[in-house]
Amino acid sequence: MACGPRRHRSGLVQRISREVGPVTTEEFPYGLFLWRDGPSGHLQLDYAGDSANIEIPYRYPGQEAQPIMAEAYRIARMVEQESGLEGYDYEVDQPVRTGDSDVAAVKLGGIARWAQENLT
């Protein structure tokens, strides 16, 4: 479902800022980049009206992944509500709306731990 680009974007940014915390944004005619650097960690939201993607760096090993993944799921659910899109976490094969962020955190934490142990 496509959204009125600027109107939905500004509402989404305001809502995330109000409910999660400060964000940095960069808007383009076709979409929005949003960065969140908070106590839980760092994530990036790329939103184009008819699609959205959240990226989290692999720097949260083990239990350190839980807070940032909980925040990512919270933001993803806001995107769903504001845009009408349906979110899906392909890393753990679950819909965002009913998915468990703890399951996703275990996956992210395991990958991050492996990367830190084997790639640094």
N, C-alpha and C positions, 0 to 999 in steps of 0.2 A: 504494500500500500504506500503510495507516494504521499508525502506531506507537503503542506505549504512551507517551503524551505526556511525562510527567515523567521517566520512566526513560531514554528515548532522549535527551531534551534534556540531562539532566545528564551523561550519558556523552559526548555530542557536545561540550558545553562543556569538559569536562575534557580531552578529547582535543585539541581545538583549542588550549587553553591550554598543554598539555604539548608539543605538536609544533610549534606556530606561534609562540605567545607570548601575553602577557596580553590579555584581552578584558574588555569591560564588557557586562553582560547585563541585560535586563529581562524577567521571565517573566510570562506571563498564563495563565489556564486553557486557552486555545486555542493558545498558541504562545510563541515566544521571539523577542526582538530581541537581536542580538549585534553589537557594534561592535568593530572592530579598528583601533587606531591604533598603528602600528608604524613601523619604519624604512622599510618599503616604501610606506607610505601609509595611507589610510583606506578601509575598506569596511564595509558593513552587511549582515548576514545576517538575513533574516526567515524563520523556520521555524515551520510550523504542523502538523507531523506528517505530513500528506499532501501538503504542498507546501513549497517553499523557493525563495527568491529572493536573489541577491546583487546589491547595488548599489554602484557605484564612481562617485565624482564625476568630472566632466570637468575635472580640474585637473592631469592628467599628460600633457603634450604630448610627442610624439615618443618617444624612447627612455625617458623617465621613466615611461612606462606599463608597461614590461616587468616590473619587480619586483612591482608591486601586482597585475598580472594573473596572474603566476605564483602569487602567494599566494592569489588568489581561486580559481584552478583547484585548488590544493592543498586548500583548505577545501571546495570543492564536491565533490571526490572523497571527502573524509571524510564529508560529508553522505550521499553515495550509499552508502558502506559501512556507516554506522551506521543508516541509515533504510530502505534498500532502494529508495529513489527513484532514478530515472534522470535525470541532469542533461543539459541541452541549452543551448547558447549560441546564442540566436537572432540575435544581432548578427553572428555570422560563420558561422552555419548549420553547426554541428558539435556532436557529442555531447561532453560533458565528459570521459567516461571515456577516449576515444581522441583527443580534440581537442588541438590545439597552442596552448598559451597565448601563444606568440610571435605567431601569426596574430591572436589576439584583441587583443594588445598593440598591434600595428600599427594596427588599427581604432580602438581607444580613443585612442591617441596622435594619430592623424590628426584625429579629431573634436575632441579637446581643443585641439590647435593651431589648428584652424579657429575654434573658439569664442573662444579667447583673442585671435586676430587680428581677428575680426569683431564680437565682442559686448562687448568691453571698451573 
